[in-house]
Amino acid sequence: VGYDTDGKPVTAEDIKAAGAMTAILKDALKPTLMQTLEGTPALVHTGPFANIAHGNSSIVADYIALRSADYVVTEAGFGADMGAEKFFDIKCRASGLKPDAALLVATVRALKTHSGQFEIKPGKPLPEGLTQENLAALEQGIGNLEKQIENVRQFGVPVVVAINRFPTDSDAEVAFVKERALAAGASAAHVSTLFAEGGKGGEDLAHALVKACDEPSEFKLLYRDEDSLKQKIETIAQKIYGADGVDYEPAAEEQLAKFEAAGFGKLPICMAKTQYSLSHDPKLKGRPTGFRFQVRDARCAVGAGFVYPLAGAIMTMPGLGKAPAGHQMDIDENGDVVGMM
């Protein structure tokens, strides 16, 4: 949990907190069984965002699911440069499980956003170019999808692309994404309308994924345990993000050296970076090249078992707005909670 004045590690046991932590986690270690609207079982267990954490559901939930079904789909959140990379390099490394295939979700409007032409502001209507046919913007942003397909295939598993369709997507835009996805190496690409139509909106996608699971695959990790922390960071930055190299600020250099000296050098890397770009800079859209990845600091989650470098201006604890939602919450004269919306 920290270091003493001599630079030696201080553990939860040292501050007599380990027992209380264990008591709190005793029941939290059990996944929650839920179901979809159509009765498909779903195990919900842990849900960190992949821009600042590992972005995956728990290994325990996966083990239970694998004993209960022929096919298990487990989530790896945010972009494939984060959620998928961390699923493969952190979670699969820890669990020993090898995925048969990957499902990569894309949307037409997100790919048009990667053209860099549009500014999206929370609470404001989307720019017209995102809700109307715009093949030029799609052409400029499609490189992001192509790179994400390449990223998944680096791990030796086939990838199926799901085009999560919005009502404003044109047939020409959807056909363009399908064509480019297949050309980039996807085993298949199908439209998903699961949100609007339920299970029948994903039947073609499901059949394609089952077929991909039977394709030859040779799952492999991106880096070795024995590689230094810097070697691991640079491998991810160059092979997954497309960077020319990595620049470390003094704080990052100091922390990484300290972690190596403390015996944490064999831990995997859990990069904390923006979800808006393959790089550390949210302004670099599409498939950026010719940049150097910036690491400003590094921290170690010893219990979780990974080192997490901080890239660019990323915050590991999202900030609250000027008027947090809690300001509106209260109990009315009937004893009912109000202000939760």
Backbone torsions as a table, in degrees:
resi	resn	phi	psi	omega
1	VAL	NA	-8.0	-179.6
2	GLY	170.9	-166.1	-179.6
3	TYR	-131.8	148.5	176.8
4	ASP	-84.0	-176.6	-175.5
5	THR	-67.5	-15.7	176.3
6	ASP	-93.4	1.4	179.7
7	GLY	83.7	12.0	179.1
8	LYS	-90.3	145.2	-177.9
9	PRO	-62.4	141.1	173.4
10	VAL	-110.0	123.6	-176.9
11	THR	-99.3	167.7	176.3
12	ALA	-61.1	-33.7	178.5
13	GLU	-67.3	-36.5	179.6
14	ASP	-59.9	-36.6	-179.3
15	ILE	-97.8	15.3	174.9
16	LYS	57.7	38.1	178.9
17	ALA	-108.1	-8.8	-173.9
18	ALA	-62.1	-40.3	-179.5
19	GLY	-64.9	-44.4	179.1
20	ALA	-64.3	-39.7	177.9
21	MET	-62.1	-42.4	179.7
22	THR	-64.0	-40.3	179.2
23	ALA	-62.6	-40.3	179.2
24	ILE	-66.8	-38.6	-174.7
25	LEU	-84.4	-9.1	-175.3
26	LYS	-50.9	-48.5	180.0
27	ASP	-90.9	-25.0	179.3
28	ALA	-66.3	-18.8	178.3
29	LEU	-71.6	-11.1	-178.7
30	LYS	-94.4	124.6	178.3
31	PRO	-63.5	154.4	176.9
32	THR	-94.4	125.6	178.0
33	LEU	-89.4	120.4	176.9
34	MET	-126.7	-171.3	177.5
35	GLN	-149.6	156.2	174.7
36	THR	-77.3	173.9	178.0
37	LEU	-61.6	-21.0	-178.9
38	GLU	-101.6	8.2	173.3
39	GLY	90.4	7.5	176.7
40	THR	-75.1	128.5	-179.6
41	PRO	-66.2	143.3	178.6
42	ALA	-139.1	126.8	178.6
43	LEU	-97.6	120.2	-179.2
44	VAL	-108.2	116.7	-176.4
45	HIS	-156.5	111.4	-175.0
46	THR	67.5	147.8	-178.1
47	GLY	-157.6	52.7	-179.3
48	PRO	-75.4	151.7	177.6
49	PHE	-81.0	136.2	-174.3
50	ALA	-74.0	-8.2	176.5
51	ASN	-76.8	-22.8	179.8
52	ILE	-128.9	0.4	179.6
53	ALA	-147.6	-163.1	-175.4
54	HIS	-82.1	-17.6	170.1
55	GLY	69.6	24.6	-175.7
56	ASN	-131.0	154.0	171.9
57	SER	-72.3	171.8	-170.2
58	SER	-78.0	154.8	174.7
59	ILE	-64.9	-36.6	178.8
60	VAL	-57.8	-46.1	179.5
61	ALA	-61.7	-41.0	179.1
62	ASP	-64.1	-42.7	179.0
63	TYR	-60.0	-44.2	179.1
64	ILE	-63.1	-45.8	-179.2
65	ALA	-61.5	-41.4	-177.9
66	LEU	-66.0	-22.7	177.2
67	ARG	-87.9	-1.2	-172.9
68	SER	-122.8	-7.3	-174.6
69	ALA	-149.4	159.9	178.8
70	ASP	-76.7	-35.1	179.3
71	TYR	-130.1	135.0	179.4
72	VAL	-122.9	127.3	174.3
73	VAL	-106.9	121.5	-179.8
74	THR	-120.0	141.5	-172.7
75	GLU	-84.0	143.5	169.5
76	ALA	-129.9	101.8	-163.2
77	GLY	-73.9	160.8	-178.8
78	PHE	62.4	-166.1	-173.4
79	GLY	-59.6	154.8	179.6
80	ALA	-63.7	-22.0	176.9
81	ASP	-69.5	-16.3	177.7
82	MET	-116.2	-70.1	-174.9
83	GLY	-56.5	-48.1	-178.0
84	ALA	-69.2	-44.4	180.0
85	GLU	-59.8	-40.8	-179.7
86	LYS	-73.1	-33.4	174.4
87	PHE	-59.5	-48.8	-178.2
88	PHE	-69.2	-53.4	-169.4
89	ASP	-81.0	-25.2	179.9
90	ILE	-105.2	-58.0	-173.0
91	LYS	-69.8	-47.0	179.9
92	CYS	-67.6	-32.4	176.3
93	ARG	-62.1	-39.5	-178.6
94	ALA	-77.9	-38.2	-174.1
95	SER	-86.4	-28.0	-174.1
96	GLY	80.9	-0.9	179.6
97	LEU	-78.6	146.3	179.5
98	LYS	-119.8	119.7	-179.4
99	PRO	-69.7	146.6	178.5
100	ASP	-86.5	-29.9	-178.6
101	ALA	-162.3	166.9	177.9
102	ALA	-125.1	143.1	175.0
103	LEU	-109.9	117.1	-176.7
104	LEU	-105.5	118.0	-176.2
105	VAL	-94.8	132.0	178.4
106	ALA	-136.0	157.1	172.1
107	THR	-128.7	149.9	178.7
108	VAL	-61.3	-44.4	-175.6
109	ARG	-68.3	-33.3	177.1
110	ALA	-67.0	-40.2	179.1
111	LEU	-67.4	-35.3	175.1
112	LYS	-67.1	-35.0	176.2
113	THR	-61.3	-34.4	-179.7
114	HIS	-71.3	-1.3	171.7
115	SER	-71.9	-20.2	-177.7
116	GLY	82.9	5.9	-176.7
117	GLN	-84.8	-17.7	-168.6
118	PHE	-119.4	144.5	175.2
119	GLU	-111.6	120.4	-179.2
120	ILE	-104.7	126.9	-180.0
121	LYS	-117.2	127.2	179.1
122	PRO	-53.7	133.8	177.5
123	GLY	84.7	-5.5	-179.7
124	LYS	-108.1	152.6	176.9
125	PRO	-59.4	149.2	177.5
126	LEU	-67.0	146.6	174.5
127	PRO	-56.1	146.0	-176.2
128	GLU	-58.0	-33.6	-178.1
129	GLY	-63.2	-17.9	178.4
130	LEU	-89.1	-21.2	-177.3
131	THR	-109.3	5.9	174.5
132	GLN	-127.3	158.1	-179.6
133	GLU	-58.3	129.4	-179.8
134	ASN	-151.0	81.2	-176.5
135	LEU	-69.1	-27.5	179.1
136	ALA	-65.5	-44.5	178.4
137	ALA	-66.3	-37.1	179.3
138	LEU	-64.4	-40.5	177.2
139	GLU	-60.4	-40.0	-178.5
140	GLN	-72.3	-28.0	-176.5
141	GLY	-98.8	-9.8	-172.7
142	ILE	-65.7	-20.6	179.5
143	GLY	-58.7	-27.6	178.6
144	ASN	-64.6	-45.1	177.9
145	LEU	-64.1	-42.2	-179.9
146	GLU	-60.5	-40.8	178.4
147	LYS	-68.1	-38.5	-179.9
148	GLN	-66.9	-36.2	174.8
149	ILE	-62.9	-45.5	176.8
150	GLU	-58.7	-41.7	-179.3
151	ASN	-59.7	-46.3	-178.8
152	VAL	-65.6	-41.8	-177.0
153	ARG	-67.4	-21.0	175.8
154	GLN	-61.5	-23.5	-179.1
155	PHE	-90.2	2.7	171.8
156	GLY	84.9	17.1	179.4
157	VAL	-119.2	146.2	176.8
158	PRO	-68.3	153.2	-177.2
159	VAL	-129.7	134.4	175.4
160	VAL	-110.3	134.5	-179.6
161	VAL	-98.3	128.5	173.9
162	ALA	-103.4	119.6	177.1
163	ILE	-94.2	99.7	-177.2
164	ASN	-73.2	100.2	-166.5
165	ARG	-85.3	134.4	171.4
166	PHE	-100.1	153.8	-178.4
167	PRO	-58.0	-25.4	-177.7
168	THR	-84.3	-7.1	179.3
169	ASP	-71.2	131.7	179.2
170	SER	-84.6	159.9	177.2
171	ASP	-61.2	-37.2	-179.4
172	ALA	-65.4	-39.2	179.3
173	GLU	-66.1	-44.0	179.9
174	VAL	-63.8	-42.9	179.1
175	ALA	-62.5	-37.7	179.4
176	PHE	-64.0	-45.1	-179.8
177	VAL	-63.8	-42.6	178.0
178	LYS	-58.2	-48.1	-177.3
179	GLU	-60.6	-45.8	-177.7
180	ARG	-72.0	-32.9	178.0
181	ALA	-64.7	-43.9	179.8
182	LEU	-67.0	-39.6	179.3
183	ALA	-65.9	-27.5	-179.6
184	ALA	-82.9	-5.4	175.8
185	GLY	114.9	5.5	176.7
186	ALA	-69.2	143.3	178.2
187	SER	-69.8	-31.1	179.8
188	ALA	-162.9	161.9	175.6
189	ALA	-145.9	124.2	-177.4
190	HIS	-137.5	152.9	175.9
191	VAL	-74.1	141.7	172.9
192	SER	-116.5	125.3	173.1
193	THR	-123.7	36.4	-177.6
194	LEU	-59.1	-38.0	-177.7
195	PHE	-62.1	-41.8	-176.4
196	ALA	-85.3	-35.5	-170.1
197	GLU	-116.4	0.5	-178.5
198	GLY	71.5	-152.7	-173.8
199	GLY	-54.5	-39.3	-177.3
200	LYS	-66.1	-19.8	177.8
201	GLY	-77.3	-2.0	179.6
202	GLY	-130.1	16.0	-175.9
203	GLU	-64.2	-47.1	-180.0
204	ASP	-61.0	-39.5	179.6
205	LEU	-63.5	-44.0	-178.9
206	ALA	-63.1	-44.0	179.1
207	HIS	-63.5	-38.6	178.9
208	ALA	-65.7	-37.1	-179.7
209	LEU	-70.0	-39.9	176.5
210	VAL	-61.6	-42.5	178.6
211	LYS	-63.0	-40.6	179.7
212	ALA	-64.7	-32.4	178.9
213	CYS	-63.4	-23.1	-179.6
214	ASP	-92.6	-4.3	178.2
215	GLU	-73.1	153.5	176.2
216	PRO	-60.5	137.5	178.0
217	SER	-146.6	154.6	178.7
218	GLU	-141.8	81.7	-175.0
219	PHE	-62.0	135.9	178.3
220	LYS	-146.1	149.9	177.3
221	LEU	-82.5	159.6	-175.6
222	LEU	-79.9	-32.5	-178.1
223	TYR	-142.7	166.8	-177.8
224	ARG	-94.8	154.1	174.0
225	ASP	-57.4	-36.2	-173.7
226	GLU	-74.1	-16.1	178.6
227	ASP	-63.2	148.8	177.3
228	SER	-68.7	164.1	179.1
229	LEU	-59.2	-41.3	179.0
230	LYS	-66.0	-39.1	177.7
231	GLN	-61.5	-40.2	179.4
232	LYS	-65.8	-45.3	179.3
233	ILE	-59.7	-45.3	-176.6
234	GLU	-69.9	-33.2	176.3
235	THR	-63.5	-46.9	179.1
236	ILE	-63.1	-46.5	-176.5
237	ALA	-61.9	-40.4	-176.1
238	GLN	-83.0	-43.9	-175.2
239	LYS	-82.2	-34.1	-176.6
240	ILE	-97.6	-43.9	-176.8
241	TYR	-88.7	-21.4	-178.8
242	GLY	85.3	20.5	-179.1
243	ALA	-75.9	155.7	175.0
244	ASP	-78.5	-25.0	-178.9
245	GLY	177.9	-172.2	-176.5
246	VAL	-126.7	135.6	173.3
247	ASP	-112.1	131.9	-177.3
248	TYR	-111.4	131.8	172.0
249	GLU	-77.5	160.0	-176.2
250	PRO	-53.3	-39.2	-179.6
251	ALA	-62.1	-39.3	178.8
252	ALA	-67.7	-44.0	177.9
253	GLU	-56.6	-46.3	-178.0
254	GLU	-63.4	-46.4	-177.5
255	GLN	-67.0	-43.2	-179.3
256	LEU	-63.1	-39.8	177.0
257	ALA	-64.3	-39.1	179.0
258	LYS	-64.6	-41.1	-179.5
259	PHE	-66.9	-39.9	177.6
260	GLU	-61.8	-44.3	-177.9
261	ALA	-66.2	-30.5	-179.4
262	ALA	-82.2	-2.1	177.8
263	GLY	92.9	15.3	-178.2
264	PHE	-99.3	10.9	-175.8
265	GLY	-65.7	-21.6	-179.0
266	LYS	-87.0	-2.8	179.6
267	LEU	-71.7	151.2	175.9
268	PRO	-73.4	170.0	-178.2
269	ILE	-102.4	133.8	176.0
270	CYS	-122.0	90.7	-172.2
271	MET	-69.2	131.8	173.3
272	ALA	-101.1	109.2	-176.7
273	LYS	-150.7	172.4	-179.5
274	THR	-63.7	147.3	175.3
275	GLN	-91.0	-3.5	-174.0
276	TYR	-91.0	-5.2	-177.6
277	SER	-151.6	155.0	171.9
278	LEU	-66.2	-21.7	-177.7
279	SER	-94.6	-165.9	175.0
280	HIS	-86.7	-10.2	-173.4
281	ASP	-108.0	114.5	-177.2
282	PRO	-60.7	-16.0	-178.7
283	LYS	-82.8	-14.3	-179.4
284	LEU	-88.0	96.9	-174.2
285	LYS	-91.0	177.7	176.4
286	GLY	65.3	-127.2	178.0
287	ARG	-120.2	82.2	-174.7
288	PRO	-67.3	147.1	176.0
289	THR	-136.9	168.1	175.8
290	GLY	69.6	26.5	178.6
291	PHE	-120.5	159.5	173.9
292	ARG	-110.8	133.1	-176.9
293	PHE	-75.3	132.5	-174.3
294	GLN	-103.9	121.4	176.3
295	VAL	-113.9	116.1	-175.0
296	ARG	-96.9	-21.2	-178.7
297	ASP	-162.4	174.3	177.8
298	ALA	-152.5	145.7	177.7
299	ARG	-134.9	165.3	-177.3
300	CYS	-127.6	124.2	174.2
301	ALA	-98.7	87.5	-171.7
302	VAL	-64.6	-42.4	179.9
303	GLY	-64.5	-44.8	178.7
304	ALA	-69.0	-31.0	175.7
305	GLY	93.0	40.5	173.8
306	PHE	-155.2	158.7	174.0
307	VAL	-101.1	133.4	179.8
308	TYR	-120.9	104.6	174.2
309	PRO	-69.7	148.3	177.2
310	LEU	-104.1	118.5	-175.9
311	ALA	-105.7	132.7	178.1
312	GLY	62.2	-142.3	-174.5
313	ALA	-96.3	18.1	-176.5
314	ILE	-61.4	140.5	173.7
315	MET	-107.7	137.2	179.1
316	THR	-84.1	-11.9	174.6
317	MET	-127.3	105.5	-177.5
318	PRO	-54.9	139.6	-178.8
319	GLY	-79.6	152.3	176.4
320	LEU	-83.3	157.5	175.2
321	GLY	-74.5	177.9	-179.4
322	LYS	-63.6	-30.2	179.0
323	ALA	-125.0	86.7	-180.0
324	PRO	-56.9	151.0	-178.3
325	ALA	-57.2	-30.7	-179.1
326	GLY	-59.9	-23.5	178.9
327	HIS	-64.8	-24.1	-175.7
328	GLN	-94.9	-6.3	-174.1
329	MET	-86.0	141.6	-178.7
330	ASP	-164.7	-177.2	173.5
331	ILE	-121.6	131.5	-178.4
332	ASP	-84.6	-176.0	-176.0
333	GLU	-64.5	-17.3	178.2
334	ASN	-92.7	-0.1	-180.0
335	GLY	85.2	10.3	-179.7
336	ASP	-92.1	145.4	177.6
337	VAL	-76.2	133.5	178.6
338	VAL	-126.0	161.8	176.9
339	GLY	82.4	19.4	-178.8
340	MET	-87.3	-11.0	-176.4
341	MET	-83.1	NA	NA
